[in-house]
Amino acid sequence: MTKNSPKSFGRQIAAPVIITIILCLMVLGQIVGTFFLMPELEFPLWGTFLGIGVPLVFIGLMAYVLVERIKDVKSGEEDDLDNY
């Protein structure tokens, strides 16, 4: 397959980037809303670590998947169904 032009690369990667940004903002909003805007909720230490750690891991996984998608688009792969 041939490499994509910069214009088509931008079109193909726009949706995954936008969706990743929106999801990251939602998860960060959940963290802020739960732990910083509601101080009357006295979470135990393990609850605080879970409440912040799990969403941060989720954000890291979303970033990893986005990077993999960018690599796929740069390599010319439209989808990876050809591998199966």
PDB file of N, CA, C and O in Angstrom:
ATOM      1  N   MET A   1       0.826  -1.179   0.000  1.00  0.00           N
ATOM      2  CA  MET A   1       0.000   0.000   0.000  1.00  0.00           C
ATOM      3  C   MET A   1       0.872   1.244   0.000  1.00  0.00           C
ATOM      4  O   MET A   1       2.009   1.236   0.471  1.00  0.00           O
ATOM      5  N   THR A   2       0.315   2.288  -0.532  1.00  0.00           N
ATOM      6  CA  THR A   2       1.066   3.525  -0.598  1.00  0.00           C
ATOM      7  C   THR A   2       0.815   4.360   0.649  1.00  0.00           C
ATOM      8  O   THR A   2      -0.189   4.206   1.345  1.00  0.00           O
ATOM      9  N   LYS A   3       1.743   5.226   0.895  1.00  0.00           N
ATOM     10  CA  LYS A   3       1.592   6.117   2.049  1.00  0.00           C
ATOM     11  C   LYS A   3       0.500   7.133   1.767  1.00  0.00           C
ATOM     12  O   LYS A   3       0.267   7.509   0.618  1.00  0.00           O
ATOM     13  N   ASN A   4      -0.160   7.568   2.811  1.00  0.00           N
ATOM     14  CA  ASN A   4      -1.238   8.534   2.684  1.00  0.00           C
ATOM     15  C   ASN A   4      -0.681   9.936   2.528  1.00  0.00           C
ATOM     16  O   ASN A   4       0.403  10.242   3.024  1.00  0.00           O
ATOM     17  N   SER A   5      -1.424  10.784   1.838  1.00  0.00           N
ATOM     18  CA  SER A   5      -1.029  12.181   1.733  1.00  0.00           C
ATOM     19  C   SER A   5      -1.312  12.865   3.069  1.00  0.00           C
ATOM     20  O   SER A   5      -2.125  12.378   3.855  1.00  0.00           O
ATOM     21  N   PRO A   6      -0.650  13.985   3.327  1.00  0.00           N
ATOM     22  CA  PRO A   6      -0.883  14.682   4.604  1.00  0.00           C
ATOM     23  C   PRO A   6      -2.340  15.095   4.790  1.00  0.00           C
ATOM     24  O   PRO A   6      -2.849  15.094   5.911  1.00  0.00           O
ATOM     25  N   LYS A   7      -3.010  15.447   3.696  1.00  0.00           N
ATOM     26  CA  LYS A   7      -4.400  15.878   3.815  1.00  0.00           C
ATOM     27  C   LYS A   7      -5.297  14.719   4.244  1.00  0.00           C
ATOM     28  O   LYS A   7      -6.142  14.891   5.123  1.00  0.00           O
ATOM     29  N   SER A   8      -5.128  13.542   3.640  1.00  0.00           N
ATOM     30  CA  SER A   8      -5.962  12.402   4.019  1.00  0.00           C
ATOM     31  C   SER A   8      -5.563  11.872   5.394  1.00  0.00           C
ATOM     32  O   SER A   8      -6.403  11.331   6.114  1.00  0.00           O
ATOM     33  N   PHE A   9      -4.287  12.023   5.769  1.00  0.00           N
ATOM     34  CA  PHE A   9      -3.862  11.614   7.099  1.00  0.00           C
ATOM     35  C   PHE A   9      -4.597  12.417   8.160  1.00  0.00           C
ATOM     36  O   PHE A   9      -5.054  11.863   9.159  1.00  0.00           O
ATOM     37  N   GLY A  10      -4.709  13.716   7.945  1.00  0.00           N
ATOM     38  CA  GLY A  10      -5.414  14.579   8.888  1.00  0.00           C
ATOM     39  C   GLY A  10      -6.878  14.207   9.019  1.00  0.00           C
ATOM     40  O   GLY A  10      -7.438  14.245  10.115  1.00  0.00           O
ATOM     41  N   ARG A  11      -7.496  13.850   7.911  1.00  0.00           N
ATOM     42  CA  ARG A  11      -8.906  13.456   7.950  1.00  0.00           C
ATOM     43  C   ARG A  11      -9.093  12.133   8.676  1.00  0.00           C
ATOM     44  O   ARG A  11     -10.049  11.970   9.434  1.00  0.00           O
ATOM     45  N   GLN A  12      -8.194  11.195   8.450  1.00  0.00           N
ATOM     46  CA  GLN A  12      -8.337   9.871   9.051  1.00  0.00           C
ATOM     47  C   GLN A  12      -8.040   9.877  10.539  1.00  0.00           C
ATOM     48  O   GLN A  12      -8.567   9.042  11.273  1.00  0.00           O
ATOM     49  N   ILE A  13      -7.223  10.781  10.989  1.00  0.00           N
ATOM     50  CA  ILE A  13      -6.815  10.778  12.390  1.00  0.00           C
ATOM     51  C   ILE A  13      -7.623  11.763  13.224  1.00  0.00           C
ATOM     52  O   ILE A  13      -7.531  11.742  14.451  1.00  0.00           O
ATOM     53  N   ALA A  14      -8.409  12.620  12.590  1.00  0.00           N
ATOM     54  CA  ALA A  14      -9.152  13.655  13.313  1.00  0.00           C
ATOM     55  C   ALA A  14     -10.144  13.050  14.308  1.00  0.00           C
ATOM     56  O   ALA A  14     -10.184  13.470  15.465  1.00  0.00           O
ATOM     57  N   ALA A  15     -10.933  12.085  13.883  1.00  0.00           N
ATOM     58  CA  ALA A  15     -11.955  11.507  14.770  1.00  0.00           C
ATOM     59  C   ALA A  15     -11.343  10.818  15.990  1.00  0.00           C
ATOM     60  O   ALA A  15     -11.799  11.066  17.106  1.00  0.00           O
ATOM     61  N   PRO A  16     -10.322   9.959  15.823  1.00  0.00           N
ATOM     62  CA  PRO A  16      -9.737   9.350  17.021  1.00  0.00           C
ATOM     63  C   PRO A  16      -9.137  10.365  17.997  1.00  0.00           C
ATOM     64  O   PRO A  16      -9.230  10.183  19.211  1.00  0.00           O
ATOM     65  N   VAL A  17      -8.531  11.419  17.483  1.00  0.00           N
ATOM     66  CA  VAL A  17      -7.941  12.436  18.358  1.00  0.00           C
ATOM     67  C   VAL A  17      -9.038  13.178  19.115  1.00  0.00           C
ATOM     68  O   VAL A  17      -8.929  13.393  20.322  1.00  0.00           O
ATOM     69  N   ILE A  18     -10.089  13.566  18.410  1.00  0.00           N
ATOM     70  CA  ILE A  18     -11.183  14.296  19.053  1.00  0.00           C
ATOM     71  C   ILE A  18     -11.860  13.441  20.116  1.00  0.00           C
ATOM     72  O   ILE A  18     -12.137  13.920  21.215  1.00  0.00           O
ATOM     73  N   ILE A  19     -12.125  12.189  19.797  1.00  0.00           N
ATOM     74  CA  ILE A  19     -12.774  11.291  20.752  1.00  0.00           C
ATOM     75  C   ILE A  19     -11.891  11.067  21.971  1.00  0.00           C
ATOM     76  O   ILE A  19     -12.389  11.047  23.097  1.00  0.00           O
ATOM     77  N   THR A  20     -10.585  10.897  21.764  1.00  0.00           N
ATOM     78  CA  THR A  20      -9.663  10.704  22.881  1.00  0.00           C
ATOM     79  C   THR A  20      -9.628  11.938  23.781  1.00  0.00           C
ATOM     80  O   THR A  20      -9.631  11.814  25.006  1.00  0.00           O
ATOM     81  N   ILE A  21      -9.594  13.117  23.180  1.00  0.00           N
ATOM     82  CA  ILE A  21      -9.584  14.344  23.975  1.00  0.00           C
ATOM     83  C   ILE A  21     -10.862  14.477  24.794  1.00  0.00           C
ATOM     84  O   ILE A  21     -10.815  14.811  25.978  1.00  0.00           O
ATOM     85  N   ILE A  22     -12.006  14.215  24.159  1.00  0.00           N
ATOM     86  CA  ILE A  22     -13.283  14.320  24.872  1.00  0.00           C
ATOM     87  C   ILE A  22     -13.347  13.333  26.031  1.00  0.00           C
ATOM     88  O   ILE A  22     -13.763  13.698  27.131  1.00  0.00           O
ATOM     89  N   LEU A  23     -12.942  12.095  25.797  1.00  0.00           N
ATOM     90  CA  LEU A  23     -12.974  11.092  26.865  1.00  0.00           C
ATOM     91  C   LEU A  23     -12.014  11.439  27.995  1.00  0.00           C
ATOM     92  O   LEU A  23     -12.346  11.255  29.166  1.00  0.00           O
ATOM     93  N   CYS A  24     -10.827  11.940  27.657  1.00  0.00           N
ATOM     94  CA  CYS A  24      -9.869  12.335  28.698  1.00  0.00           C
ATOM     95  C   CYS A  24     -10.416  13.489  29.528  1.00  0.00           C
ATOM     96  O   CYS A  24     -10.259  13.499  30.749  1.00  0.00           O
ATOM     97  N   LEU A  25     -11.055  14.458  28.885  1.00  0.00           N
ATOM     98  CA  LEU A  25     -11.641  15.574  29.626  1.00  0.00           C
ATOM     99  C   LEU A  25     -12.775  15.101  30.531  1.00  0.00           C
ATOM    100  O   LEU A  25     -12.934  15.605  31.643  1.00  0.00           O
ATOM    101  N   MET A  26     -13.562  14.137  30.060  1.00  0.00           N
ATOM    102  CA  MET A  26     -14.641  13.598  30.892  1.00  0.00           C
ATOM    103  C   MET A  26     -14.086  12.890  32.118  1.00  0.00           C
ATOM    104  O   MET A  26     -14.600  13.066  33.223  1.00  0.00           O
ATOM    105  N   VAL A  27     -13.049  12.096  31.932  1.00  0.00           N
ATOM    106  CA  VAL A  27     -12.458  11.365  33.056  1.00  0.00           C
ATOM    107  C   VAL A  27     -11.797  12.337  34.024  1.00  0.00           C
ATOM    108  O   VAL A  27     -11.929  12.180  35.238  1.00  0.00           O
ATOM    109  N   LEU A  28     -11.089  13.336  33.511  1.00  0.00           N
ATOM    110  CA  LEU A  28     -10.485  14.334  34.392  1.00  0.00           C
ATOM    111  C   LEU A  28     -11.555  15.122  35.136  1.00  0.00           C
ATOM    112  O   LEU A  28     -11.373  15.464  36.305  1.00  0.00           O
ATOM    113  N   GLY A  29     -12.659  15.411  34.478  1.00  0.00           N
ATOM    114  CA  GLY A  29     -13.765  16.086  35.146  1.00  0.00           C
ATOM    115  C   GLY A  29     -14.352  15.247  36.263  1.00  0.00           C
ATOM    116  O   GLY A  29     -14.759  15.769  37.301  1.00  0.00           O
ATOM    117  N   GLN A  30     -14.392  13.948  36.042  1.00  0.00           N
ATOM    118  CA  GLN A  30     -14.882  13.042  37.081  1.00  0.00           C
ATOM    119  C   GLN A  30     -13.944  13.060  38.292  1.00  0.00           C
ATOM    120  O   GLN A  30     -14.402  13.098  39.434  1.00  0.00           O
ATOM    121  N   ILE A  31     -12.653  13.035  38.043  1.00  0.00           N
ATOM    122  CA  ILE A  31     -11.681  13.083  39.142  1.00  0.00           C
ATOM    123  C   ILE A  31     -11.826  14.392  39.913  1.00  0.00           C
ATOM    124  O   ILE A  31     -11.896  14.387  41.142  1.00  0.00           O
ATOM    125  N   VAL A  32     -11.872  15.505  39.196  1.00  0.00           N
ATOM    126  CA  VAL A  32     -11.973  16.809  39.845  1.00  0.00           C
ATOM    127  C   VAL A  32     -13.288  16.924  40.603  1.00  0.00           C
ATOM    128  O   VAL A  32     -13.314  17.371  41.750  1.00  0.00           O
ATOM    129  N   GLY A  33     -14.366  16.525  39.967  1.00  0.00           N
ATOM    130  CA  GLY A  33     -15.668  16.634  40.614  1.00  0.00           C
ATOM    131  C   GLY A  33     -15.797  15.773  41.848  1.00  0.00           C
ATOM    132  O   GLY A  33     -16.423  16.178  42.827  1.00  0.00           O
ATOM    133  N   THR A  34     -15.221  14.605  41.814  1.00  0.00           N
ATOM    134  CA  THR A  34     -15.354  13.685  42.932  1.00  0.00           C
ATOM    135  C   THR A  34     -14.472  14.071  44.108  1.00  0.00           C
ATOM    136  O   THR A  34     -14.919  14.020  45.254  1.00  0.00           O
ATOM    137  N   PHE A  35     -13.246  14.452  43.852  1.00  0.00           N
ATOM    138  CA  PHE A  35     -12.298  14.616  44.946  1.00  0.00           C
ATOM    139  C   PHE A  35     -11.996  16.047  45.347  1.00  0.00           C
ATOM    140  O   PHE A  35     -11.596  16.295  46.484  1.00  0.00           O
ATOM    141  N   PHE A  36     -12.181  16.991  44.439  1.00  0.00           N
ATOM    142  CA  PHE A  36     -11.788  18.349  44.772  1.00  0.00           C
ATOM    143  C   PHE A  36     -12.977  19.288  44.952  1.00  0.00           C
ATOM    144  O   PHE A  36     -12.867  20.287  45.663  1.00  0.00           O
ATOM    145  N   LEU A  37     -14.088  18.989  44.332  1.00  0.00           N
ATOM    146  CA  LEU A  37     -15.252  19.859  44.470  1.00  0.00           C
ATOM    147  C   LEU A  37     -16.214  19.382  45.549  1.00  0.00           C
ATOM    148  O   LEU A  37     -17.135  20.109  45.920  1.00  0.00           O
ATOM    149  N   MET A  38     -16.015  18.177  46.052  1.00  0.00           N
ATOM    150  CA  MET A  38     -16.861  17.639  47.111  1.00  0.00           C
ATOM    151  C   MET A  38     -16.009  17.234  48.316  1.00  0.00           C
ATOM    152  O   MET A  38     -15.827  16.043  48.566  1.00  0.00           O
ATOM    153  N   PRO A  39     -15.489  18.201  49.059  1.00  0.00           N
ATOM    154  CA  PRO A  39     -14.596  17.846  50.172  1.00  0.00           C
ATOM    155  C   PRO A  39     -15.329  17.181  51.329  1.00  0.00           C
ATOM    156  O   PRO A  39     -14.690  16.558  52.177  1.00  0.00           O
ATOM    157  N   GLU A  40     -16.651  17.297  51.385  1.00  0.00           N
ATOM    158  CA  GLU A  40     -17.366  16.659  52.499  1.00  0.00           C
ATOM    159  C   GLU A  40     -17.369  15.133  52.389  1.00  0.00           C
ATOM    160  O   GLU A  40     -17.672  14.445  53.363  1.00  0.00           O
ATOM    161  N   LEU A  41     -17.037  14.606  51.222  1.00  0.00           N
ATOM    162  CA  LEU A  41     -16.915  13.150  51.077  1.00  0.00           C
ATOM    163  C   LEU A  41     -15.546  12.747  51.601  1.00  0.00           C
ATOM    164  O   LEU A  41     -14.534  13.001  50.948  1.00  0.00           O
ATOM    165  N   GLU A  42     -15.506  12.146  52.729  1.00  0.00           N
ATOM    166  CA  GLU A  42     -14.222  11.759  53.316  1.00  0.00           C
ATOM    167  C   GLU A  42     -13.901  10.330  52.901  1.00  0.00           C
ATOM    168  O   GLU A  42     -14.311   9.365  53.546  1.00  0.00           O
ATOM    169  N   PHE A  43     -13.155  10.223  51.804  1.00  0.00           N
ATOM    170  CA  PHE A  43     -12.774   8.919  51.297  1.00  0.00           C
ATOM    171  C   PHE A  43     -11.611   8.361  52.105  1.00  0.00           C
ATOM    172  O   PHE A  43     -10.749   9.118  52.551  1.00  0.00           O
ATOM    173  N   PRO A  44     -11.577   7.053  52.297  1.00  0.00           N
ATOM    174  CA  PRO A  44     -10.367   6.458  52.901  1.00  0.00           C
ATOM    175  C   PRO A  44      -9.218   6.566  51.901  1.00  0.00           C
ATOM    176  O   PRO A  44      -9.430   6.830  50.717  1.00  0.00           O
ATOM    177  N   LEU A  45      -8.013   6.361  52.391  1.00  0.00           N
ATOM    178  CA  LEU A  45      -6.832   6.515  51.533  1.00  0.00           C
ATOM    179  C   LEU A  45      -6.877   5.575  50.336  1.00  0.00           C
ATOM    180  O   LEU A  45      -6.550   5.978  49.219  1.00  0.00           O
ATOM    181  N   TRP A  46      -7.280   4.320  50.558  1.00  0.00           N
ATOM    182  CA  TRP A  46      -7.334   3.371  49.439  1.00  0.00           C
ATOM    183  C   TRP A  46      -8.402   3.791  48.429  1.00  0.00           C
ATOM    184  O   TRP A  46      -8.236   3.564  47.231  1.00  0.00           O
ATOM    185  N   GLY A  47      -9.476   4.389  48.886  1.00  0.00           N
ATOM    186  CA  GLY A  47     -10.510   4.861  47.970  1.00  0.00           C
ATOM    187  C   GLY A  47     -10.023   6.018  47.118  1.00  0.00           C
ATOM    188  O   GLY A  47     -10.370   6.136  45.943  1.00  0.00           O
ATOM    189  N   THR A  48      -9.219   6.861  47.726  1.00  0.00           N
ATOM    190  CA  THR A  48      -8.649   7.979  46.982  1.00  0.00           C
ATOM    191  C   THR A  48      -7.689   7.476  45.908  1.00  0.00           C
ATOM    192  O   THR A  48      -7.720   7.944  44.770  1.00  0.00           O
ATOM    193  N   PHE A  49      -6.834   6.518  46.275  1.00  0.00           N
ATOM    194  CA  PHE A  49      -5.907   5.963  45.291  1.00  0.00           C
ATOM    195  C   PHE A  49      -6.647   5.275  44.154  1.00  0.00           C
ATOM    196  O   PHE A  49      -6.279   5.427  42.989  1.00  0.00           O
ATOM    197  N   LEU A  50      -7.685   4.521  44.485  1.00  0.00           N
ATOM    198  CA  LEU A  50      -8.468   3.868  43.437  1.00  0.00           C
ATOM    199  C   LEU A  50      -9.198   4.889  42.574  1.00  0.00           C
ATOM    200  O   LEU A  50      -9.234   4.772  41.349  1.00  0.00           O
ATOM    201  N   GLY A  51      -9.773   5.881  43.221  1.00  0.00           N
ATOM    202  CA  GLY A  51     -10.551   6.877  42.503  1.00  0.00           C
ATOM    203  C   GLY A  51      -9.728   7.752  41.586  1.00  0.00           C
ATOM    204  O   GLY A  51     -10.238   8.282  40.599  1.00  0.00           O
ATOM    205  N   ILE A  52      -8.463   7.905  41.907  1.00  0.00           N
ATOM    206  CA  ILE A  52      -7.583   8.688  41.038  1.00  0.00           C
ATOM    207  C   ILE A  52      -6.751   7.775  40.147  1.00  0.00           C
ATOM    208  O   ILE A  52      -6.533   8.093  38.978  1.00  0.00           O
ATOM    209  N   GLY A  53      -6.284   6.652  40.671  1.00  0.00           N
ATOM    210  CA  GLY A  53      -5.402   5.758  39.916  1.00  0.00           C
ATOM    211  C   GLY A  53      -6.069   5.074  38.744  1.00  0.00           C
ATOM    212  O   GLY A  53      -5.499   5.011  37.655  1.00  0.00           O
ATOM    213  N   VAL A  54      -7.265   4.560  38.952  1.00  0.00           N
ATOM    214  CA  VAL A  54      -7.959   3.843  37.871  1.00  0.00           C
ATOM    215  C   VAL A  54      -8.257   4.774  36.693  1.00  0.00           C
ATOM    216  O   VAL A  54      -7.971   4.409  35.553  1.00  0.00           O
ATOM    217  N   PRO A  55      -8.822   5.966  36.927  1.00  0.00           N
ATOM    218  CA  PRO A  55      -9.034   6.859  35.785  1.00  0.00           C
ATOM    219  C   PRO A  55      -7.734   7.282  35.098  1.00  0.00           C
ATOM    220  O   PRO A  55      -7.710   7.451  33.879  1.00  0.00           O
ATOM    221  N   LEU A  56      -6.660   7.453  35.862  1.00  0.00           N
ATOM    222  CA  LEU A  56      -5.391   7.811  35.231  1.00  0.00           C
ATOM    223  C   LEU A  56      -4.852   6.674  34.373  1.00  0.00           C
ATOM    224  O   LEU A  56      -4.276   6.916  33.312  1.00  0.00           O
ATOM    225  N   VAL A  57      -5.035   5.439  34.820  1.00  0.00           N
ATOM    226  CA  VAL A  57      -4.649   4.290  33.995  1.00  0.00           C
ATOM    227  C   VAL A  57      -5.493   4.258  32.725  1.00  0.00           C
ATOM    228  O   VAL A  57      -4.980   3.970  31.643  1.00  0.00           O
ATOM    229  N   PHE A  58      -6.784   4.553  32.853  1.00  0.00           N
ATOM    230  CA  PHE A  58      -7.677   4.605  31.701  1.00  0.00           C
ATOM    231  C   PHE A  58      -7.208   5.661  30.700  1.00  0.00           C
ATOM    232  O   PHE A  58      -7.224   5.418  29.494  1.00  0.00           O
ATOM    233  N   ILE A  59      -6.794   6.823  31.189  1.00  0.00           N
ATOM    234  CA  ILE A  59      -6.290   7.875  30.303  1.00  0.00           C
ATOM    235  C   ILE A  59      -5.011   7.405  29.600  1.00  0.00           C
ATOM    236  O   ILE A  59      -4.830   7.655  28.408  1.00  0.00           O
ATOM    237  N   GLY A  60      -4.134   6.732  30.330  1.00  0.00           N
ATOM    238  CA  GLY A  60      -2.912   6.196  29.727  1.00  0.00           C
ATOM    239  C   GLY A  60      -3.202   5.176  28.643  1.00  0.00           C
ATOM    240  O   GLY A  60      -2.551   5.172  27.599  1.00  0.00           O
ATOM    241  N   LEU A  61      -4.179   4.311  28.886  1.00  0.00           N
ATOM    242  CA  LEU A  61      -4.557   3.328  27.873  1.00  0.00           C
ATOM    243  C   LEU A  61      -5.152   3.995  26.635  1.00  0.00           C
ATOM    244  O   LEU A  61      -4.893   3.562  25.512  1.00  0.00           O
ATOM    245  N   MET A  62      -5.939   5.033  26.833  1.00  0.00           N
ATOM    246  CA  MET A  62      -6.498   5.754  25.688  1.00  0.00           C
ATOM    247  C   MET A  62      -5.387   6.401  24.865  1.00  0.00           C
ATOM    248  O   MET A  62      -5.440   6.392  23.635  1.00  0.00           O
ATOM    249  N   ALA A  63      -4.388   6.958  25.535  1.00  0.00           N
ATOM    250  CA  ALA A  63      -3.268   7.564  24.823  1.00  0.00           C
ATOM    251  C   ALA A  63      -2.491   6.507  24.037  1.00  0.00           C
ATOM    252  O   ALA A  63      -2.079   6.752  22.904  1.00  0.00           O
ATOM    253  N   TYR A  64      -2.293   5.337  24.637  1.00  0.00           N
ATOM    254  CA  TYR A  64      -1.592   4.247  23.953  1.00  0.00           C
ATOM    255  C   TYR A  64      -2.351   3.804  22.699  1.00  0.00           C
ATOM    256  O   TYR A  64      -1.751   3.609  21.642  1.00  0.00           O
ATOM    257  N   VAL A  65      -3.662   3.648  22.820  1.00  0.00           N
ATOM    258  CA  VAL A  65      -4.468   3.222  21.674  1.00  0.00           C
ATOM    259  C   VAL A  65      -4.437   4.287  20.584  1.00  0.00           C
ATOM    260  O   VAL A  65      -4.398   3.955  19.399  1.00  0.00           O
ATOM    261  N   LEU A  66      -4.453   5.557  20.966  1.00  0.00           N
ATOM    262  CA  LEU A  66      -4.376   6.631  19.977  1.00  0.00           C
ATOM    263  C   LEU A  66      -3.044   6.589  19.231  1.00  0.00           C
ATOM    264  O   LEU A  66      -3.011   6.740  18.010  1.00  0.00           O
ATOM    265  N   VAL A  67      -1.954   6.387  19.956  1.00  0.00           N
ATOM    266  CA  VAL A  67      -0.642   6.312  19.309  1.00  0.00           C
ATOM    267  C   VAL A  67      -0.593   5.127  18.347  1.00  0.00           C
ATOM    268  O   VAL A  67      -0.052   5.248  17.248  1.00  0.00           O
ATOM    269  N   GLU A  68      -1.149   3.990  18.745  1.00  0.00           N
ATOM    270  CA  GLU A  68      -1.184   2.822  17.855  1.00  0.00           C
ATOM    271  C   GLU A  68      -2.012   3.101  16.608  1.00  0.00           C
ATOM    272  O   GLU A  68      -1.646   2.672  15.514  1.00  0.00           O
ATOM    273  N   ARG A  69      -3.120   3.811  16.760  1.00  0.00           N
ATOM    274  CA  ARG A  69      -3.960   4.154  15.616  1.00  0.00           C
ATOM    275  C   ARG A  69      -3.222   5.088  14.669  1.00  0.00           C
ATOM    276  O   ARG A  69      -3.317   4.940  13.450  1.00  0.00           O
ATOM    277  N   ILE A  70      -2.485   6.052  15.222  1.00  0.00           N
ATOM    278  CA  ILE A  70      -1.709   6.965  14.382  1.00  0.00           C
ATOM    279  C   ILE A  70      -0.656   6.187  13.600  1.00  0.00           C
ATOM    280  O   ILE A  70      -0.432   6.455  12.419  1.00  0.00           O
ATOM    281  N   LYS A  71      -0.009   5.223  14.255  1.00  0.00           N
ATOM    282  CA  LYS A  71       0.986   4.392  13.559  1.00  0.00           C
ATOM    283  C   LYS A  71       0.337   3.599  12.433  1.00  0.00           C
ATOM    284  O   LYS A  71       0.913   3.481  11.351  1.00  0.00           O
ATOM    285  N   ASP A  72      -0.858   3.052  12.672  1.00  0.00           N
ATOM    286  CA  ASP A  72      -1.561   2.295  11.641  1.00  0.00           C
ATOM    287  C   ASP A  72      -1.902   3.172  10.439  1.00  0.00           C
ATOM    288  O   ASP A  72      -1.735   2.753   9.294  1.00  0.00           O
ATOM    289  N   VAL A  73      -2.374   4.377  10.700  1.00  0.00           N
ATOM    290  CA  VAL A  73      -2.745   5.269   9.605  1.00  0.00           C
ATOM    291  C   VAL A  73      -1.502   5.692   8.835  1.00  0.00           C
ATOM    292  O   VAL A  73      -1.538   5.767   7.607  1.00  0.00           O
ATOM    293  N   LYS A  74      -0.399   5.971   9.534  1.00  0.00           N
ATOM    294  CA  LYS A  74       0.839   6.358   8.850  1.00  0.00           C
ATOM    295  C   LYS A  74       1.378   5.236   7.980  1.00  0.00           C
ATOM    296  O   LYS A  74       1.952   5.488   6.921  1.00  0.00           O
ATOM    297  N   SER A  75       1.193   3.993   8.426  1.00  0.00           N
ATOM    298  CA  SER A  75       1.711   2.861   7.651  1.00  0.00           C
ATOM    299  C   SER A  75       0.821   2.518   6.471  1.00  0.00           C
ATOM    300  O   SER A  75       1.184   1.680   5.646  1.00  0.00           O
ATOM    301  N   GLY A  76      -0.340   3.153   6.380  1.00  0.00           N
ATOM    302  CA  GLY A  76      -1.213   2.902   5.247  1.00  0.00           C
ATOM    303  C   GLY A  76      -2.277   1.885   5.524  1.00  0.00           C
ATOM    304  O   GLY A  76      -3.082   1.595   4.639  1.00  0.00           O
ATOM    305  N   GLU A  77      -2.320   1.330   6.711  1.00  0.00           N
ATOM    306  CA  GLU A  77      -3.347   0.360   7.073  1.00  0.00           C
ATOM    307  C   GLU A  77      -4.645   1.090   7.355  1.00  0.00           C
ATOM    308  O   GLU A  77      -4.691   1.936   8.247  1.00  0.00           O
ATOM    309  N   GLU A  78      -5.684   0.788   6.629  1.00  0.00           N
ATOM    310  CA  GLU A  78      -6.980   1.394   6.905  1.00  0.00           C
ATOM    311  C   GLU A  78      -7.600   0.744   8.127  1.00  0.00           C
ATOM    312  O   GLU A  78      -8.170   1.431   8.975  1.00  0.00           O
ATOM    313  N   ASP A  79      -7.497  -0.554   8.224  1.00  0.00           N
ATOM    314  CA  ASP A  79      -7.954  -1.271   9.387  1.00  0.00           C
ATOM    315  C   ASP A  79      -7.107  -2.529   9.507  1.00  0.00           C
ATOM    316  O   ASP A  79      -6.411  -2.893   8.560  1.00  0.00           O
ATOM    317  N   ASP A  80      -7.152  -3.185  10.631  1.00  0.00           N
ATOM    318  CA  ASP A  80      -6.328  -4.375  10.800  1.00  0.00           C
ATOM    319  C   ASP A  80      -7.134  -5.642  10.594  1.00  0.00           C
ATOM    320  O   ASP A  80      -6.740  -6.700  11.086  1.00  0.00           O
ATOM    321  N   LEU A  81      -8.231  -5.571   9.897  1.00  0.00           N
ATOM    322  CA  LEU A  81      -8.995  -6.781   9.600  1.00  0.00           C
ATOM    323  C   LEU A  81      -8.259  -7.662   8.580  1.00  0.00           C
ATOM    324  O   LEU A  81      -8.534  -8.857   8.475  1.00  0.00           O
ATOM    325  N   ASP A  82      -7.329  -7.066   7.835  1.00  0.00           N
ATOM    326  CA  ASP A  82      -6.550  -7.852   6.870  1.00  0.00           C
ATOM    327  C   ASP A  82      -5.651  -8.858   7.562  1.00  0.00           C
ATOM    328  O   ASP A  82      -5.216  -9.824   6.935  1.00  0.00           O
ATOM    329  N   ASN A  83      -5.360  -8.656   8.844  1.00  0.00           N
ATOM    330  CA  ASN A  83      -4.464  -9.563   9.576  1.00  0.00           C
ATOM    331  C   ASN A  83      -5.166 -10.853   9.981  1.00  0.00           C
ATOM    332  O   ASN A  83      -4.504 -11.800  10.407  1.00  0.00           O
ATOM    333  N   TYR A  84      -6.496 -10.915   9.856  1.00  0.00           N
ATOM    334  CA  TYR A  84      -7.227 -12.064  10.362  1.00  0.00           C
ATOM    335  C   TYR A  84      -7.894 -12.842   9.251  1.00  0.00           C
ATOM    336  O   TYR A  84      -8.555 -13.847   9.511  1.00  0.00           O
TER     337      TYR A  84
END
